[in-house]
């Protein structure tokens, strides 16, 4: 009885997947572990949140809030600092793991 259920489900999944890709849908996968890097400019710093603005391809700015966990390494011009030491207008590179900052490297003007 199981074979009669599994085979139609498998056949249907093989038919639907190519149709979705052909329709121009982008895959929703991210790099392994959810790691990624973003760059922007510091807008504000709150207790556990860093807000940065990111310049998009079309010249528009997008605000992005980054969760900062205990243990996140924060540097300013290569020296370790507290998150609260970052100021608006500083350039920042943030390495994210699973949606939260792993490390933050800022440079002042």
Beta strands, then each sheet from edge to edge (+ up, - down):
strand 1: 36-45
strand 2: 49-55
strand 3: 61-76
strand 4: 79-80
strand 5: 91-97
strand 6: 100-107
sheet 1: 4+ 3- 2+ 1- 5+ 6-
end
